[in-house]
């Protein structure tokens, strides 16, 4: 290919002939394009001139038609012969213009057809005018005038031809503009081509001289490249980024850089003495691998990188990655590149130990480690070795958590859990129950974190699970014990309210007796007052119901029943406890006020337990204010909505108040400030509130007294434990 290429360059060394030839081609092309432009320009000019003449002829014809119509109307209206003097001239003008119009539009088939039709129409109208004029003196002038049809049809045909010619005129103007633009582009293209050819000629003129100069410089550059390449190789060797050795195939090391010498612990003297040999540096178990590498080098001239070990001068070993190549095919020497893998091996060992520690942590802290994909299907599970009733390996892979057989929680809890997963949010202590082989329940607590890739795309969850069956059984035993203590506390409280209970029961009984006696009197009257008797009996029924409600409320507080979950009106529950303690409040001279927010949403929970909390707080306040001698004894009970969506209950008294050190201690079991107290009331109250997902605390009131408050959620989340903000103690 070098011969044709050289001929090509020699031909281009004569640029003058090429430029002249190209210029001739440009001139011929320009002349041809100019001639085409002149022809098209002439055609456009002739078309524009013809259109102008057509429009002038149509304007004259329209004017003459108007004159003929005016003369005809004037004569018919006045019968004055002077109107007919120019009639013949107008008639001749109409015919002459119609013939001229046909000649002008002969090249346009549509306009030619319209012109012919217009000429026929004009001849017919003129004949009609002649006939009317001849009979005008024998007939009535207005009647003759009415018989003559207007010349609107002629005008309409003239207007159509005018519109068509104007449309053609616009099209010819566009063609003229396009020709002018083409002319400008031709001129610009010619200038660009000439300038380009001039530049090409200049470039070609210099090409040969430059080629000869480059040929001379090429030899110098090749020599410099060889020297520079040797310098770069030496710089690479001396940079000591990796170990580089020059060796013979039999294993003798001829040259090595400092990086390799440091790697194996030898120095330059050892290298110069010839003591460095591949067999000496290689442990016995790697000799077979070196033999395969030597065979590969002799066969293909290169050896792919592989890992091995070298024995250092001090007897220790260093892991390396080595690869090499022969200098020339069939030669006996080559170069090897050696990378120290000590740091990488240490990192791998640290990672292995970290994974082992993690597995140990998971083994002793959790019962299962799991991973899911973006569709929440299990893709990996590891169970503790000592886990009883563990699923078969791989039995749950490819399934979602809700597709595995479960006994708890309910559908609503699963729905909320899936909403959390779909929102890619972390979750903690989601509890569920699975069936055990013996028919019992195995409770599991699951926690997980979302996982995202480097682009922020959600790829799944990773988390752990714990078997909490023993804890749940212990919690149930604790709840049973707390229920027993709460029952004892309620019974004890009822003993303190004996007088109040008797008063609350005696009132409806006394009212019933009074109403019954009144009914008897009304019956003995002559005649009996039956309406009054009915009123008395109705009041007896109401008093009986009131007594039954009081006794039913007391029985609900005293009876030992398991906790239950109902939706009830908290304000109504508060008012029932206020009514039950009314006598105690009055006996101690206490002003009790309630401020209950209207329209409060119903709460979920055990009505009896929450009424016990309110009752304990009221009795504690009454007892605390019983020892003060001065000041007003006030007790305020408030309910209000929380910003977080719950309800806040506040019991505030004007007693001696609380010591700041006792604000938290009062809720500790067996701690009491009363001489005869057990120290269990407030502890039981707090446990009941927390069991309902709420929080209870105490604080000092200003200027004196104590404030006890607790919160309750209006809607509880069964799948994820409720999180409550720290209440404001000053509330």
C-alpha positions as CSV (number, residue, x, y, z in Angstrom):
1,X,0.0,0.0,0.0
2,X,3.0,2.3,0.3
3,X,3.5,2.6,-3.5
4,X,0.0,3.8,-4.4
5,X,0.2,6.2,-1.4
6,X,3.5,7.7,-2.6
7,X,2.1,8.1,-6.1
8,X,-1.0,9.8,-4.7
9,X,1.2,12.3,-2.8
10,X,3.4,13.0,-5.9
11,X,0.2,13.7,-8.0
12,X,-1.0,16.1,-5.4
13,X,2.4,17.8,-5.5
14,X,1.2,19.5,-8.7
15,X,-1.7,21.5,-7.3
16,X,-1.9,24.1,-10.1
17,X,-3.4,21.7,-12.6
18,X,-5.9,20.4,-10.1
19,X,-6.9,24.0,-9.1
20,X,-7.4,25.0,-12.7
21,X,-9.5,22.0,-13.4
22,X,-11.6,22.6,-10.4
23,X,-12.0,26.3,-11.3
24,X,-13.1,25.4,-14.8
25,X,-15.7,23.0,-13.3
26,X,-16.9,25.8,-11.0
27,X,-17.1,28.3,-13.9
28,X,-19.1,25.8,-16.0
29,X,-21.4,25.0,-13.1
30,X,-21.8,28.6,-12.3
31,X,-22.7,29.5,-15.9
32,X,-25.2,26.7,-16.1
33,X,-26.8,27.6,-12.9
34,X,-26.8,31.3,-14.0
35,X,-28.5,30.5,-17.2
36,X,-31.1,28.5,-15.4
37,X,-31.6,31.4,-13.1
38,X,-32.1,33.8,-16.0
39,X,-34.6,31.5,-17.7
40,X,-36.7,31.1,-14.5
41,X,-36.4,34.9,-13.8
42,X,-37.7,35.7,-17.3
43,X,-40.6,33.3,-16.9
44,X,-41.5,34.9,-13.6
45,X,-41.3,38.4,-15.0
46,X,-43.5,37.5,-18.0
47,X,-46.0,35.9,-15.7
48,X,-46.1,38.9,-13.4
49,X,-46.6,41.2,-16.5
50,X,-49.4,39.1,-17.9
51,X,-51.1,39.0,-14.5
52,X,-50.9,42.9,-14.3
53,X,-52.5,43.2,-17.8
54,X,-55.2,40.7,-16.9
55,X,-56.0,42.7,-13.7
56,X,-56.1,46.0,-15.7
57,X,-58.4,44.4,-18.4
58,X,-60.7,43.1,-15.7
59,X,-60.8,46.5,-14.0
60,X,-61.7,48.2,-17.3
61,X,-64.4,45.6,-18.0
62,X,-65.9,46.1,-14.6
63,X,-66.0,49.9,-15.2
64,X,-67.6,49.6,-18.6
65,X,-70.2,47.2,-17.3
66,X,-71.1,49.7,-14.6
67,X,-71.4,52.5,-17.2
68,X,-73.7,50.3,-19.4
69,X,-75.9,49.5,-16.4
70,X,-76.1,53.2,-15.4
71,X,-77.0,54.3,-19.0
72,X,-79.6,51.6,-19.3
73,X,-81.2,52.5,-16.0
74,X,-81.2,56.2,-16.8
75,X,-82.9,55.7,-20.2
76,X,-85.5,53.4,-18.9
77,X,-86.4,55.7,-16.0
78,X,-86.5,58.9,-18.1
79,X,-86.7,57.8,-21.8
80,X,-84.2,60.5,-22.5
81,X,-82.3,59.7,-25.8
82,X,-79.1,61.4,-24.5
83,X,-78.4,58.3,-22.3
84,X,-78.2,56.2,-25.5
85,X,-75.5,58.4,-27.2
86,X,-72.6,56.5,-25.6
87,X,-74.4,53.2,-25.5
88,X,-72.8,51.9,-28.7
89,X,-69.3,53.0,-27.5
90,X,-69.7,51.1,-24.2
91,X,-71.0,48.0,-26.0
92,X,-68.0,48.0,-28.3
93,X,-65.6,48.4,-25.3
94,X,-67.2,45.5,-23.5
95,X,-66.7,43.2,-26.4
96,X,-63.2,44.4,-27.1
97,X,-62.1,43.9,-23.5
98,X,-63.7,40.5,-23.3
99,X,-61.7,39.4,-26.4
100,X,-58.5,40.8,-25.0
101,X,-59.0,39.0,-21.8
102,X,-59.4,35.7,-23.6
103,X,-56.1,36.3,-25.4
104,X,-54.3,37.1,-22.2
105,X,-55.4,34.0,-20.2
106,X,-55.1,31.6,-23.1
107,X,-52.2,29.8,-21.3
108,X,-54.2,29.2,-18.1
109,X,-57.0,26.6,-18.8
110,X,-59.1,27.6,-15.8
111,X,-58.9,31.3,-16.5
112,X,-59.4,30.7,-20.2
113,X,-62.6,28.8,-19.5
114,X,-63.8,31.6,-17.2
115,X,-63.0,34.2,-19.8
116,X,-65.0,32.3,-22.5
117,X,-68.0,32.0,-20.2
118,X,-67.7,35.7,-19.3
119,X,-67.8,36.6,-23.0
120,X,-70.9,34.6,-23.6
121,X,-72.6,36.0,-20.6
122,X,-71.7,39.6,-21.7
123,X,-73.1,39.0,-25.2
124,X,-76.3,37.6,-23.8
125,X,-76.7,40.6,-21.4
126,X,-76.1,43.1,-24.2
127,X,-78.8,41.4,-26.4
128,X,-81.2,41.5,-23.5
129,X,-80.5,45.2,-23.1
130,X,-81.2,45.9,-26.8
131,X,-84.5,44.1,-26.6
132,X,-85.6,46.0,-23.5
133,X,-84.5,49.4,-25.1
134,X,-86.5,48.7,-28.3
135,X,-89.7,48.0,-26.3
136,X,-89.2,50.7,-23.7
137,X,-91.5,53.3,-25.4
138,X,-94.5,50.9,-25.7
139,X,-94.3,49.6,-22.1
140,X,-94.2,51.2,-18.8
141,X,-90.7,52.4,-17.8
142,X,-90.8,50.9,-14.3
143,X,-92.2,47.6,-15.6
144,X,-89.4,47.4,-18.2
145,X,-86.9,48.3,-15.6
146,X,-88.2,45.4,-13.3
147,X,-87.9,43.0,-16.2
148,X,-84.2,43.6,-16.6
149,X,-82.0,41.4,-14.5
150,X,-79.0,42.9,-12.8
151,X,-75.5,42.4,-14.0
152,X,-74.3,40.8,-10.7
153,X,-73.5,37.5,-12.4
154,X,-71.0,39.3,-14.7
155,X,-69.4,41.1,-11.7
156,X,-69.2,37.8,-9.8
157,X,-67.3,36.1,-12.7
158,X,-65.0,39.1,-12.9
159,X,-64.3,39.0,-9.1
160,X,-63.5,35.2,-9.4
161,X,-61.0,35.9,-12.1
162,X,-59.5,38.8,-10.2
163,X,-59.0,36.7,-7.1
164,X,-57.4,33.9,-9.1
165,X,-55.0,36.4,-10.7
166,X,-54.1,37.9,-7.4
167,X,-53.4,34.4,-6.0
168,X,-51.1,33.7,-9.0
169,X,-49.4,37.1,-8.4
170,X,-48.6,36.2,-4.9
171,X,-47.2,32.8,-6.0
172,X,-45.0,34.5,-8.7
173,X,-43.7,37.0,-6.0
174,X,-42.7,34.0,-3.8
175,X,-41.0,32.4,-6.8
176,X,-39.1,35.6,-7.4
177,X,-38.0,35.9,-3.8
178,X,-36.9,32.2,-3.9
179,X,-34.8,32.9,-7.0
180,X,-33.2,35.9,-5.4
181,X,-32.3,33.8,-2.4
182,X,-30.9,31.1,-4.6
183,X,-28.8,33.7,-6.4
184,X,-27.4,34.9,-3.1
185,X,-26.6,31.3,-2.1
186,X,-24.9,30.6,-5.4
187,X,-22.7,33.7,-5.1
188,X,-21.8,32.8,-1.5
189,X,-21.1,29.1,-2.4
190,X,-18.9,30.2,-5.3
191,X,-16.9,32.5,-3.0
192,X,-16.5,29.8,-0.4
193,X,-15.5,27.2,-3.1
194,X,-12.9,29.6,-4.6
195,X,-11.5,30.4,-1.1
196,X,-11.4,26.8,-0.2
197,X,-9.6,25.9,-3.5
198,X,-7.1,28.6,-2.8
199,X,-6.4,27.2,0.7
200,X,-6.2,23.7,-0.7
201,X,-3.8,24.7,-3.4
202,X,-1.6,26.4,-0.8
203,X,-1.8,23.4,1.5
204,X,-0.9,21.0,-1.3
205,X,1.9,23.2,-2.4
206,X,3.5,22.8,1.0
207,X,2.6,19.1,1.5
208,X,5.6,17.7,-0.4
209,X,8.1,19.9,1.4
210,X,6.5,18.9,4.7
211,X,6.5,15.2,3.8
212,X,10.2,15.3,3.0
213,X,10.9,17.2,6.3
214,X,8.9,14.6,8.2
215,X,10.8,11.8,6.7
216,X,13.9,13.3,8.0
217,X,12.4,14.0,11.4
218,X,10.9,10.4,11.6
219,X,14.3,8.8,12.0
220,X,15.3,11.2,14.7
221,X,12.0,10.7,16.5
222,X,12.3,6.9,16.4
223,X,15.7,7.1,17.9
224,X,14.4,9.5,20.6
225,X,11.4,7.1,21.2
226,X,13.7,4.2,21.8
227,X,15.7,6.3,24.3
228,X,12.6,7.6,25.9
229,X,11.0,4.1,26.1
230,X,14.1,2.8,27.8
231,X,14.0,5.8,30.2
232,X,10.3,5.1,31.0
233,X,11.0,1.5,31.6
234,X,13.8,2.4,33.9
235,X,11.6,4.9,35.7
236,X,8.9,2.3,36.1
237,X,11.4,-0.1,37.5
238,X,12.9,2.5,39.8
239,X,9.5,3.8,40.9
240,X,9.1,0.7,43.0
241,X,5.3,0.8,42.7
242,X,5.3,-3.0,42.2
243,X,8.1,-5.5,42.1
244,X,9.8,-6.0,38.7
245,X,12.3,-8.8,38.0
246,X,14.2,-9.9,34.9
247,X,14.8,-13.7,34.9
248,X,15.8,-16.7,32.9
249,X,13.3,-19.4,32.2
250,X,15.3,-21.8,34.4
251,X,14.6,-19.6,37.4
252,X,17.7,-17.4,37.9
253,X,16.9,-13.8,38.7
254,X,19.1,-11.4,36.7
255,X,17.7,-8.0,37.7
256,X,15.2,-6.7,40.3
257,X,14.1,-3.4,41.5
258,X,14.1,-2.2,45.2
259,X,10.4,-3.0,45.6
260,X,11.0,-6.7,44.9
261,X,14.1,-6.8,47.1
262,X,12.2,-5.3,50.0
263,X,9.4,-7.7,49.4
264,X,11.6,-10.8,49.9
265,X,14.1,-9.2,52.3
266,X,17.2,-9.4,50.2
267,X,19.6,-6.6,49.1
268,X,21.7,-5.7,46.0
269,X,24.7,-7.7,47.2
270,X,22.6,-10.9,47.2
271,X,21.3,-10.1,43.7
272,X,24.8,-9.4,42.4
273,X,26.2,-12.6,43.9
274,X,23.6,-14.6,42.0
275,X,22.0,-16.1,45.1
276,X,18.5,-15.1,44.1
277,X,16.8,-18.0,42.4
278,X,13.1,-18.8,41.9
279,X,13.5,-22.3,43.4
280,X,15.1,-20.9,46.5
281,X,12.4,-18.2,47.0
282,X,9.4,-20.6,46.4
283,X,8.1,-22.9,49.1
284,X,8.0,-26.6,48.2
285,X,4.2,-26.8,47.9
286,X,4.4,-24.2,45.1
287,X,7.0,-25.9,42.9
288,X,4.4,-27.8,40.9
289,X,2.6,-24.5,40.1
290,X,5.9,-22.9,39.0
291,X,6.6,-25.9,36.7
292,X,3.2,-25.3,35.0
293,X,4.0,-21.6,34.7
294,X,7.4,-22.3,33.0
295,X,5.7,-24.6,30.5
296,X,3.1,-21.9,29.8
297,X,5.9,-19.4,29.2
298,X,7.7,-21.7,26.7
299,X,4.5,-22.4,24.9
300,X,2.8,-19.0,24.6
301,X,5.4,-16.5,25.8
302,X,3.2,-15.1,28.6
303,X,2.1,-16.3,32.0
304,X,-1.3,-15.1,33.4
305,X,-1.2,-13.6,36.9
306,X,-1.7,-16.0,39.7
307,X,-1.2,-16.0,43.5
308,X,1.6,-17.7,45.3
309,X,4.0,-17.2,48.2
310,X,7.7,-16.3,48.5
311,X,10.0,-17.3,51.3
312,X,11.7,-14.2,52.7
313,X,15.3,-14.1,53.8
314,X,14.2,-14.3,57.5
315,X,12.2,-17.4,56.8
316,X,8.7,-15.8,56.9
317,X,6.4,-15.9,53.9
318,X,4.9,-13.1,51.8
319,X,1.8,-13.6,49.6
320,X,2.2,-12.2,46.1
321,X,0.4,-11.9,42.7
322,X,2.8,-12.6,39.9
323,X,2.7,-12.6,36.1
324,X,5.2,-12.4,33.3
325,X,6.1,-12.5,29.7
326,X,9.1,-13.4,27.5
327,X,11.1,-10.6,25.8
328,X,11.1,-12.4,22.4
329,X,9.6,-15.5,21.1
330,X,12.0,-18.4,21.5
331,X,14.2,-16.4,23.9
332,X,15.4,-17.5,27.3
333,X,14.7,-14.3,29.3
334,X,11.6,-12.4,30.3
335,X,10.2,-9.9,32.8
336,X,8.0,-10.6,35.8
337,X,5.7,-8.2,37.7
338,X,5.1,-9.0,41.4
339,X,2.5,-7.4,43.6
340,X,2.7,-7.7,47.4
341,X,-0.7,-9.0,48.7
342,X,0.1,-8.7,52.4
343,X,-2.2,-5.8,53.0
344,X,-5.0,-7.3,51.0
345,X,-4.7,-10.6,52.8
346,X,-4.8,-8.8,56.1
347,X,-7.9,-7.0,55.0
348,X,-9.5,-10.2,53.9
349,X,-8.6,-11.8,57.2
350,X,-10.0,-8.8,59.1
351,X,-13.2,-9.0,57.1
352,X,-13.5,-12.8,57.7
353,X,-13.0,-12.2,61.5
354,X,-15.5,-9.4,61.4
355,X,-18.1,-11.6,59.6
356,X,-17.3,-14.3,62.2
357,X,-17.9,-11.9,65.0
358,X,-21.1,-10.7,63.4
359,X,-22.3,-14.3,63.0
360,X,-21.4,-14.9,66.7
361,X,-23.3,-11.8,67.7
362,X,-26.3,-12.8,65.7
363,X,-26.1,-16.3,67.1
364,X,-26.1,-15.2,70.7
365,X,-28.3,-12.1,70.3
366,X,-30.9,-13.2,67.8
367,X,-32.5,-16.4,66.6
368,X,-32.7,-15.6,62.9
369,X,-31.0,-13.3,60.4
370,X,-33.0,-12.6,57.2
371,X,-33.0,-10.6,54.0
372,X,-35.8,-9.8,51.5
373,X,-35.9,-8.3,48.0
374,X,-37.7,-5.2,46.8
375,X,-41.0,-7.2,46.7
376,X,-40.5,-8.2,50.4
377,X,-39.8,-11.9,49.5
378,X,-37.3,-13.8,51.6
379,X,-34.0,-14.3,49.7
380,X,-31.8,-15.4,52.7
381,X,-32.4,-16.8,56.2
382,X,-29.9,-18.0,58.8
383,X,-31.3,-19.7,62.0
384,X,-29.5,-20.2,65.2
385,X,-28.2,-23.8,65.7
386,X,-30.0,-24.3,69.0
387,X,-33.3,-22.8,67.7
388,X,-36.2,-25.2,68.3
389,X,-38.8,-25.8,65.7
390,X,-36.8,-23.9,63.0
391,X,-38.3,-24.1,59.5
392,X,-36.7,-26.4,56.9
393,X,-33.8,-24.8,55.1
394,X,-35.2,-22.8,52.1
395,X,-38.8,-23.6,53.0
396,X,-39.6,-19.8,53.2
397,X,-37.4,-18.5,50.5
398,X,-39.4,-16.7,47.8
399,X,-42.3,-16.0,50.2
400,X,-43.3,-12.8,51.9
401,X,-43.7,-12.7,55.7
402,X,-47.5,-12.7,55.4
403,X,-47.5,-15.7,53.2
404,X,-45.9,-17.8,55.9
405,X,-48.5,-19.4,58.2
406,X,-49.1,-17.1,61.2
407,X,-51.7,-17.0,64.0
408,X,-51.2,-13.4,64.9
409,X,-51.5,-10.4,64.5
410,X,-54.8,-9.5,62.9
411,X,-55.5,-8.2,59.4
412,X,-55.3,-4.5,60.5
413,X,-51.9,-5.0,62.0
414,X,-50.7,-6.7,58.8
415,X,-52.0,-3.9,56.7
416,X,-50.2,-1.3,58.8
417,X,-47.0,-3.4,58.7
418,X,-47.2,-3.6,54.9
419,X,-47.7,0.2,54.6
420,X,-44.5,0.6,56.6
421,X,-42.7,-1.8,54.2
422,X,-44.1,-0.1,51.1
423,X,-42.9,3.3,52.5
424,X,-39.4,1.8,52.9
425,X,-39.2,2.8,56.6
426,X,-37.3,0.9,59.3
427,X,-39.4,-1.0,61.8
428,X,-38.7,-2.6,65.2
429,X,-40.3,-5.3,67.4
430,X,-43.1,-6.3,65.0
431,X,-44.5,-9.2,66.9
432,X,-46.3,-12.2,65.3
433,X,-47.2,-15.7,66.3
434,X,-46.6,-18.9,64.4
435,X,-48.1,-22.4,65.0
436,X,-45.8,-24.9,66.7
437,X,-45.9,-28.6,66.0
438,X,-47.5,-29.3,69.4
439,X,-50.4,-26.8,68.5
440,X,-49.1,-24.0,70.8
441,X,-48.0,-20.6,69.7
442,X,-44.4,-19.5,69.0
443,X,-44.1,-15.7,69.4
444,X,-41.5,-13.9,67.3
445,X,-40.3,-10.3,67.4
446,X,-39.0,-9.0,64.0
447,X,-37.0,-5.8,63.3
448,X,-35.6,-4.6,60.0
449,X,-33.9,-1.8,58.1
450,X,-34.4,-0.9,54.4
451,X,-31.4,-1.4,52.1
452,X,-30.7,1.0,49.1
453,X,-28.0,0.7,46.4
454,X,-25.5,3.3,45.4
455,X,-28.0,5.1,43.2
456,X,-30.6,5.3,46.1
457,X,-32.8,2.6,44.6
458,X,-34.6,0.4,47.2
459,X,-33.4,-3.2,47.0
460,X,-35.0,-4.8,50.0
461,X,-34.8,-5.2,53.8
462,X,-32.3,-6.7,56.1
463,X,-33.1,-7.6,59.7
464,X,-33.2,-10.1,62.6
465,X,-35.8,-11.9,64.6
466,X,-36.0,-13.2,68.2
467,X,-38.2,-15.9,69.7
468,X,-40.0,-14.2,72.5
469,X,-42.3,-17.0,73.6
470,X,-40.9,-17.2,77.1
471,X,-41.1,-13.4,77.4
472,X,-44.7,-13.4,76.3
473,X,-45.5,-16.1,78.8
474,X,-43.8,-14.1,81.6
475,X,-45.6,-11.0,80.5
476,X,-48.9,-12.8,80.7
477,X,-48.0,-14.1,84.2
478,X,-47.0,-10.5,85.2
479,X,-50.3,-9.1,83.8
480,X,-52.2,-11.7,85.8
481,X,-50.3,-10.7,89.0
482,X,-50.9,-7.0,88.2
483,X,-54.6,-7.8,87.7
484,X,-54.7,-9.5,91.0
485,X,-53.0,-6.5,92.7
486,X,-55.4,-4.2,90.9
487,X,-58.3,-6.2,92.2
488,X,-57.0,-6.0,95.7
489,X,-56.4,-2.3,95.3
490,X,-60.0,-1.8,94.1
491,X,-61.4,-3.8,97.0
492,X,-59.3,-1.8,99.4
493,X,-60.5,1.4,97.8
494,X,-64.1,0.3,98.1
495,X,-63.5,-0.1,101.8
496,X,-62.5,3.5,102.0
497,X,-65.6,4.6,100.2
498,X,-68.1,2.7,102.4
499,X,-69.7,5.9,103.6
500,X,-69.9,7.4,100.1
501,X,-71.3,4.2,98.7
502,X,-74.0,4.0,101.4
503,X,-74.9,7.6,100.7
504,X,-75.1,7.1,97.0
505,X,-77.3,4.0,97.5
506,X,-79.5,5.5,100.2
507,X,-80.4,8.5,98.1
508,X,-82.2,6.6,95.4
509,X,-83.7,4.2,98.0
510,X,-85.1,7.1,100.1
511,X,-86.4,8.8,97.0
512,X,-88.1,5.5,96.0
513,X,-89.8,5.2,99.4
514,X,-91.0,8.8,99.3
515,X,-92.4,8.4,95.8
516,X,-94.1,5.2,96.7
517,X,-95.8,6.8,99.7
518,X,-96.9,9.7,97.5
519,X,-98.4,7.2,95.0
520,X,-100.4,5.5,97.8
521,X,-101.8,8.9,98.9
522,X,-102.8,9.7,95.4
523,X,-104.5,6.3,95.1
524,X,-106.5,6.8,98.3
525,X,-107.8,10.1,97.2
526,X,-111.5,10.3,96.0
527,X,-111.4,10.2,93.1
528,X,-107.8,8.7,92.7
529,X,-105.3,11.0,90.9
530,X,-104.0,8.5,88.4
531,X,-101.8,11.0,86.5
532,X,-100.0,11.9,89.7
533,X,-99.7,8.2,90.5
534,X,-98.1,7.6,87.1
535,X,-95.6,10.4,87.7
536,X,-94.6,8.9,91.1
537,X,-94.2,5.4,89.6
538,X,-92.0,6.8,86.8
539,X,-89.8,8.5,89.4
540,X,-89.6,5.2,91.3
541,X,-88.4,3.5,88.1
542,X,-85.7,6.2,87.6
543,X,-84.5,6.0,91.2
544,X,-84.4,2.2,90.9
545,X,-82.3,2.4,87.8
546,X,-80.0,5.0,89.5
547,X,-79.5,2.7,92.4
548,X,-78.9,-0.2,90.0
549,X,-76.3,1.8,88.1
550,X,-74.5,2.7,91.4
551,X,-74.4,-0.9,92.5
552,X,-73.4,-2.1,89.0
553,X,-70.5,0.3,88.9
554,X,-69.4,-0.8,92.3
555,X,-69.6,-4.5,91.3
556,X,-67.6,-3.8,88.1
557,X,-64.9,-2.3,90.2
558,X,-64.9,-5.0,92.9
559,X,-65.5,-8.1,90.6
560,X,-62.4,-10.0,89.5
561,X,-62.7,-10.1,85.8
562,X,-60.1,-10.5,83.0
563,X,-59.0,-7.3,81.2
564,X,-61.1,-6.5,78.1
565,X,-60.9,-4.0,75.3
566,X,-63.9,-1.8,74.6
567,X,-64.6,1.6,73.0
568,X,-66.0,3.9,75.6
569,X,-66.6,7.6,76.4
570,X,-63.7,8.7,78.7
571,X,-65.7,11.8,79.9
572,X,-68.6,9.6,81.0
573,X,-66.2,7.3,82.9
574,X,-64.7,10.3,84.7
575,X,-68.1,11.6,85.7
576,X,-69.1,8.2,87.1
577,X,-66.0,8.3,89.4
578,X,-66.8,11.9,90.4
579,X,-70.4,10.8,91.4
580,X,-69.0,7.8,93.4
581,X,-66.7,10.1,95.4
582,X,-69.1,13.0,95.8
583,X,-69.8,12.3,99.5
584,X,-66.1,12.0,100.4
585,X,-65.5,15.3,98.6
586,X,-68.3,17.1,100.5
587,X,-67.3,15.5,103.8
588,X,-63.8,17.0,103.4
589,X,-65.0,20.4,102.4
590,X,-63.4,20.2,98.9
591,X,-64.5,22.2,95.9
592,X,-64.4,19.8,93.0
593,X,-64.5,21.2,89.4
594,X,-64.5,19.3,86.1
595,X,-63.5,20.8,82.7
596,X,-64.1,18.0,80.1
597,X,-63.6,18.8,76.5
598,X,-66.8,18.2,74.5
599,X,-67.1,15.9,71.6
600,X,-64.1,13.8,72.7
601,X,-63.5,10.8,70.5
602,X,-64.0,7.4,72.3
603,X,-60.9,5.6,73.5
604,X,-60.0,1.9,73.3
605,X,-59.3,0.0,76.5
606,X,-60.5,-1.6,79.7
607,X,-63.1,0.8,81.2
608,X,-62.8,-0.7,84.7
609,X,-59.0,-0.4,84.8
610,X,-59.0,3.2,83.6
611,X,-61.8,4.1,86.1
612,X,-59.7,2.6,88.8
613,X,-56.8,4.9,87.8
614,X,-59.1,8.0,88.0
615,X,-60.6,6.8,91.3
616,X,-57.1,6.3,92.8
617,X,-56.0,9.8,91.7
618,X,-59.2,11.4,93.2
619,X,-58.9,9.6,96.5
620,X,-55.2,10.4,96.8
621,X,-56.0,14.1,96.2
622,X,-58.8,14.0,98.9
623,X,-56.5,12.3,101.4
624,X,-53.6,14.8,100.6
625,X,-55.9,17.8,101.2
626,X,-57.4,16.3,104.4
627,X,-54.5,17.5,106.5
628,X,-54.3,21.1,105.5
629,X,-56.0,23.7,107.7
630,X,-55.6,26.9,105.8
631,X,-56.5,27.9,102.2
632,X,-59.2,26.6,99.9
633,X,-59.3,22.9,99.1
634,X,-59.8,22.6,95.4
635,X,-59.7,19.5,93.1
636,X,-59.8,20.0,89.3
637,X,-60.2,17.3,86.7
638,X,-59.6,18.1,83.1
639,X,-59.6,16.2,79.8
640,X,-58.2,17.7,76.6
641,X,-57.0,16.6,73.2
642,X,-53.3,16.2,72.5
643,X,-51.5,17.7,69.5
644,X,-50.2,14.2,68.7
645,X,-53.7,12.8,68.4
646,X,-54.3,11.4,71.9
647,X,-56.2,12.6,75.0
648,X,-54.7,14.1,78.2
649,X,-56.3,13.6,81.6
650,X,-55.2,16.0,84.4
651,X,-56.0,15.7,88.2
652,X,-54.8,18.8,90.1
653,X,-55.2,19.4,93.9
654,X,-54.3,22.2,96.3
655,X,-52.7,19.9,98.9
656,X,-49.2,20.1,100.4
657,X,-47.7,19.1,97.0
658,X,-44.8,16.8,96.1
659,X,-41.1,16.9,96.9
660,X,-39.2,17.2,93.6
661,X,-37.2,14.2,94.6
662,X,-40.4,12.2,94.9
663,X,-41.8,13.0,91.5
664,X,-40.7,9.7,90.0
665,X,-40.3,7.7,93.2
666,X,-44.1,7.9,93.9
667,X,-44.6,5.5,91.0
668,X,-42.2,2.9,92.5
669,X,-43.7,-0.2,93.9
670,X,-43.9,-0.3,97.8
671,X,-42.8,3.4,98.0
672,X,-45.4,5.5,100.0
673,X,-45.6,8.8,101.8
674,X,-48.7,7.7,103.8
675,X,-48.4,6.3,107.3
676,X,-50.7,3.4,106.4
677,X,-50.1,3.1,102.7
678,X,-49.0,0.0,100.8
679,X,-47.1,1.9,98.1
680,X,-48.8,0.0,95.3
681,X,-51.6,2.3,94.1
682,X,-49.7,4.7,91.8
683,X,-47.4,1.8,90.6
684,X,-50.5,-0.1,89.5
685,X,-52.0,3.0,87.9
686,X,-48.9,3.7,85.8
687,X,-48.7,0.0,84.6
688,X,-52.4,0.2,83.6
689,X,-51.9,3.4,81.6
690,X,-48.8,2.1,79.9
691,X,-50.6,-1.2,79.1
692,X,-53.0,1.0,77.1
693,X,-50.2,2.6,75.1
694,X,-50.2,5.8,77.3
695,X,-47.8,7.5,79.7
696,X,-48.3,8.8,83.3
697,X,-46.3,11.3,85.2
698,X,-46.5,13.8,88.2
699,X,-45.4,17.3,88.8
700,X,-45.7,20.1,91.3
701,X,-48.6,22.6,91.0
702,X,-48.3,26.4,91.6
703,X,-48.6,27.9,94.1
704,X,-49.1,24.6,95.9
705,X,-50.5,21.1,95.4
706,X,-49.7,18.3,93.0
707,X,-50.6,17.5,89.4
708,X,-51.0,13.9,88.1
709,X,-51.5,13.5,84.4
710,X,-51.7,10.6,81.9
711,X,-52.2,10.3,78.2
712,X,-54.1,7.7,76.2
713,X,-54.0,7.2,72.4
714,X,-57.2,7.5,70.5
715,X,-56.2,4.8,68.0
716,X,-53.6,2.2,68.9
717,X,-51.2,0.5,66.4
718,X,-51.0,-3.2,67.3
719,X,-48.2,-4.1,65.0
720,X,-45.6,-1.5,66.0
721,X,-45.3,-0.4,69.7
722,X,-46.6,3.1,70.3
723,X,-44.0,5.9,70.6
724,X,-45.0,8.8,72.9
725,X,-43.3,12.1,73.1
726,X,-42.1,13.1,76.5
727,X,-45.0,15.0,78.2
728,X,-44.5,18.5,79.4
729,X,-44.3,18.3,83.3
730,X,-45.6,21.9,83.5
731,X,-48.8,21.1,81.7
